[in-house]
Amino acid sequence: MKTIISLFFIAGMLFTSETCQGQKATIFGQVFLITHRDTIKLTKARLELFQVTGSKTDTFIDDYYSDGKGRYIISEINYGKYYFKVYYGNTIPFVFFTNSMKTDKCPVFSVDLELKGVPAMYVRNPK
């Protein structure tokens, strides 16, 4: 009887440790371009995703692309802190305006159990 109880206990511990490790999420959002006349959906934009590591250089994850309506969806993202850089046909990233500052990366967001959508990104041409 003790052997059976021990086996159930060990099986429960293994199941718990496997479900807690490597938790992943799916994120989605939309990219908009601010022009002099209007704000439009940025189609076919290249999105570089970086994970914040706490050191000087963050980890580049991969390139992703927005669809015909400026939307993107990314699956199997590990929990953590991330940001995007947005490009469209050139090597200079678009500019974000956060807290009255210009920056080439969007505000950092956390991917966790509760995150469903990334806040919409509004960018301007760097020129």
VOBA-1610 file (N, C-alpha, C; in pm, whole numbers, padded with zeros to 5 digits, always signed):
BEGIN
Met+00082-00120+00000Met+00000+00000+00000Met+00087+00126+00000Lys+00195+00125+00081Lys+00285+00241+00085Lys+00349+00263-00052Thr+00377+00156-00125Thr+00439+00166-00257Thr+00344+00236-00354Ile+00218+00201-00350Ile+00120+00262-00441Ile+00104+00410-00409Ile+00096+00445-00283Ile+00084+00585-00242Ile+00209+00663-00286Ser+00326+00602-00270Ser+00451+00667-00312Ser+00453+00690-00462Leu+00407+00593-00539Leu+00403+00607-00685Leu+00310+00720-00727Phe+00192+00730-00664Phe+00100+00839-00694Phe+00163+00975-00660Phe+00231+00982-00548Phe+00297+01105-00506Phe+00405+01147-00606Ile+00488+01052-00649Ile+00595+01081-00744Ile+00536+01122-00879Ala+00431+01052-00924Ala+00367+01087-01051Ala+00309+01228-01044Gly+00249+01264-00933Gly+00194+01399-00916Gly+00303+01505-00918Met+00416+01477-00855Met+00528+01571-00855Met+00583+01590-00997Leu+00597+01483-01073Leu+00646+01493-01210Leu+00550+01572-01297Phe+00422+01547-01284Phe+00323+01619-01362Phe+00326+01768-01330Thr+00335+01802-01202Thr+00340+01941-01161Thr+00464+02011-01213Ser+00579+01947-01205Ser+00702+02011-01250Ser+00702+02030-01402Glu+00644+01937-01478Glu+00639+01952-01623Glu+00546+02064-01665Thr+00435+02082-01596Thr+00341+02187-01636Thr+00391+02325-01595Cys+00478+02336-01499Cys+00528+02466-01455Cys+00648+02513-01538Gln+00719+02422-01600Gln+00837+02460-01677Gln+00799+02495-01819Gly+00864+02599-01873Gly+00848+02633-02012Gly+00707+02675-02050Gln+00641+02750-01966Gln+00506+02794-02000Gln+00511+02890-02118Lys+00418+02873-02209Lys+00416+02952-02332Lys+00280+03016-02351Ala+00278+03120-02433Ala+00155+03193-02460Ala+00147+03229-02608Thr+00031+03275-02648Thr+00009+03329-02781Thr-00023+03477-02764Ile+00046+03562-02840Ile+00021+03706-02832Ile-00028+03755-02968Phe-00101+03866-02965Phe-00151+03925-03089Phe-00164+04074-03070Gly-00172+04145-03180Gly-00187+04289-03174Gly-00199+04348-03312Gln-00183+04481-03322Gln-00198+04551-03448Gln-00100+04667-03452Val-00053+04700-03573Val+00044+04807-03593Val-00020+04916-03679Phe-00004+05041-03636Phe-00057+05155-03709Phe+00056+05252-03741Leu+00046+05314-03859Leu+00142+05416-03901Leu+00074+05552-03891Ile+00139+05644-03821Ile+00089+05780-03807Ile+00154+05863-03918Thr+00070+05920-04005Thr+00120+06007-04113Thr+00078+06150-04083His+00112+06240-04173His+00072+06380-04155His-00078+06398-04168Arg-00141+06310-04244Arg-00284+06325-04272Arg-00373+06230-04193Asp-00321+06113-04159Asp-00409+06009-04106Asp-00329+05906-04026Thr-00400+05816-03962Thr-00340+05698-03898Thr-00394+05578-03973Ile-00303+05499-04030Ile-00344+05386-04112Ile-00285+05256-04058Lys-00348+05145-04093Lys-00297+05014-04054Lys-00171+04985-04135Leu-00066+04944-04068Leu+00062+04918-04133Leu+00067+04773-04179Thr+00044+04752-04306Thr+00041+04617-04361Thr+00181+04574-04403Lys+00206+04446-04392Lys+00332+04384-04435Lys+00454+04443-04365Ala+00438+04489-04242Ala+00551+04541-04165Ala+00630+04424-04105Arg+00760+04442-04095Arg+00845+04341-04031Arg+00860+04378-03884Leu+00828+04285-03797Leu+00836+04307-03653Leu+00948+04221-03597Glu+01048+04283-03539Glu+01154+04210-03471Glu+01116+04199-03324Leu+01112+04078-03272Leu+01076+04056-03132Leu+01203+04030-03052Phe+01219+04102-02940Phe+01333+04087-02851Phe+01283+04053-02711Gln+01357+03967-02641Gln+01327+03938-02502Gln+01425+04016-02415Val+01372+04082-02313Val+01452+04160-02220Val+01527+04063-02129Thr+01659+04078-02122Thr+01741+03986-02042Thr+01796+04050-01916Gly+01793+04181-01909Gly+01850+04248-01792Gly+01995+04287-01813Ser+02057+04239-01920Ser+02194+04279-01952Ser+02189+04385-02062Lys+02306+04429-02109Lys+02310+04533-02212Lys+02246+04489-02342Thr+02263+04364-02379Thr+02208+04315-02505Thr+02091+04222-02478Asp+01976+04256-02533Asp+01858+04171-02520Asp+01863+04062-02627Thr+01784+03958-02608Thr+01786+03842-02697Thr+01689+03860-02813Phe+01740+03854-02936Phe+01655+03858-03054Phe+01585+03724-03066Ile+01451+03725-03080Ile+01374+03602-03090Ile+01354+03563-03236Asp+01288+03649-03315Asp+01263+03618-03456Asp+01194+03736-03523Asp+01186+03730-03657Asp+01109+03827-03735Asp+00968+03775-03755Tyr+00872+03864-03748Tyr+00732+03832-03775Tyr+00678+03942-03866Tyr+00565+03917-03931Tyr+00510+04013-04026Tyr+00363+04038-03998Ser+00323+04165-04017Ser+00181+04198-04002Ser+00109+04159-04131Asp-00020+04133-04119Asp-00099+04092-04236Asp-00153+04216-04309Gly-00248+04195-04399Gly-00306+04302-04479Gly-00385+04405-04399Lys-00414+04376-04274Lys-00485+04470-04188Lys-00399+04517-04071Gly-00267+04496-04080Gly-00176+04541-03976Gly-00174+04453-03853Arg-00238+04336-03859Arg-00246+04248-03743Arg-00134+04145-03745Tyr-00101+04095-03628Tyr-00005+03985-03616Tyr-00050+03894-03504Ile-00008+03770-03513Ile-00031+03673-03406Ile+00093+03586-03398Ile+00141+03565-03277Ile+00263+03488-03254Ile+00234+03383-03148Ser+00260+03257-03181Ser+00233+03147-03089Ser+00362+03097-03025Glu+00345+03025-02917Glu+00456+02957-02848Glu+00564+03053-02800Ile+00524+03163-02738Ile+00618+03258-02679Ile+00635+03225-02532Asn+00760+03209-02488Asn+00787+03182-02347Asn+00747+03302-02262Tyr+00705+03276-02142Tyr+00674+03384-02049Tyr+00799+03470-02029Gly+00779+03600-02015Gly+00891+03692-01993Gly+00855+03832-02037Lys+00955+03919-02044Lys+00936+04058-02086Lys+00993+04075-02227Tyr+00918+04146-02312Tyr+00953+04158-02454Tyr+00929+04300-02504Tyr+00984+04329-02623Tyr+00951+04450-02697Tyr+00971+04423-02846Phe+00910+04507-02929Phe+00921+04497-03074Phe+00999+04616-03129Lys+01062+04594-03243Lys+01110+04699-03332Lys+01035+04678-03462Val+00990+04787-03525Val+00907+04777-03645Val+00981+04836-03765Tyr+00982+04762-03875Tyr+01048+04803-03998Tyr+00950+04792-04114Tyr+00975+04875-04216Tyr+00896+04864-04339Tyr+00984+04905-04457Gly+01044+04807-04521Gly+01121+04832-04642Gly+01251+04907-04626Asn+01299+04927-04506Asn+01429+04993-04489Asn+01500+04935-04368Thr+01622+04978-04347Thr+01702+04922-04237Thr+01693+05005-04110Ile+01623+05117-04116Ile+01607+05202-03998Ile+01470+05172-03938Pro+01463+05138-03808Pro+01332+05108-03750Pro+01244+05232-03739Phe+01114+05210-03742Phe+01018+05318-03721Phe+01033+05371-03579Val+00978+05489-03556Val+00992+05557-03428Val+00862+05544-03347Phe+00876+05515-03218Phe+00766+05514-03122Phe+00778+05639-03037Phe+00664+05691-02994Phe+00664+05804-02902Phe+00608+05756-02769Thr+00693+05747-02668Thr+00650+05706-02536Thr+00696+05809-02434Asn+00603+05856-02354Asn+00632+05958-02253Asn+00706+06078-02313Ser+00661+06124-02429Ser+00719+06239-02500Ser+00863+06216-02546Met+00904+06089-02553Met+01039+06057-02601Met+01030+05976-02729Lys+01126+05996-02818Lys+01136+05913-02937Lys+01222+05793-02905Thr+01180+05676-02950Thr+01259+05555-02931Thr+01232+05461-03048Asp+01328+05372-03075Asp+01312+05279-03187Asp+01248+05148-03144Lys+01208+05136-03019Lys+01143+05013-02974Lys+01015+05047-02898Cys+00919+04955-02904Cys+00793+04979-02835Cys+00812+04961-02685Pro+00717+05006-02606Pro+00726+04985-02462Pro+00734+04835-02430Val+00807+04801-02327Val+00822+04662-02285Val+00689+04611-02233Phe+00654+04489-02270Phe+00532+04425-02222Phe+00567+04287-02168Ser+00487+04240-02074Ser+00509+04109-02013Ser+00417+04006-02074Val+00475+03892-02111Val+00397+03779-02158Val+00381+03685-02040Asp+00257+03664-01998Asp+00231+03575-01886Asp+00093+03514-01902Leu+00045+03454-01799Leu-00083+03385-01804Leu-00199+03478-01837Glu-00190+03604-01796Glu-00301+03697-01812Glu-00298+03777-01942Leu-00181+03786-02008Leu-00172+03867-02129Leu-00245+03800-02244Lys-00334+03870-02306Lys-00405+03820-02424Lys-00363+03897-02548Gly-00364+04029-02538Gly-00326+04111-02652Gly-00222+04214-02613Val-00130+04240-02702Val-00030+04343-02681Val-00095+04476-02718Pro-00070+04583-02642Pro-00129+04712-02680Pro-00093+04749-02823Ala-00185+04815-02892Ala-00160+04855-03031Ala-00034+04941-03038Met+00042+04924-03146Met+00165+05000-03165Met+00141+05109-03268Tyr+00176+05232-03234Tyr+00163+05346-03324Tyr+00305+05396-03354Val+00342+05393-03482Val+00478+05429-03521Val+00476+05541-03624Arg+00590+05606-03638Arg+00610+05710-03739Arg+00736+05679-03818Asn+00740+05729-03939Asn+00857+05712-04023Asn+00976+05781-03956Pro+01094+05720-03955Pro+01208+05780-03886Pro+01265+05904-03956Lys+01224+05931-04079Lys+01279+06046-04153Lys+01215+06175-04113
//
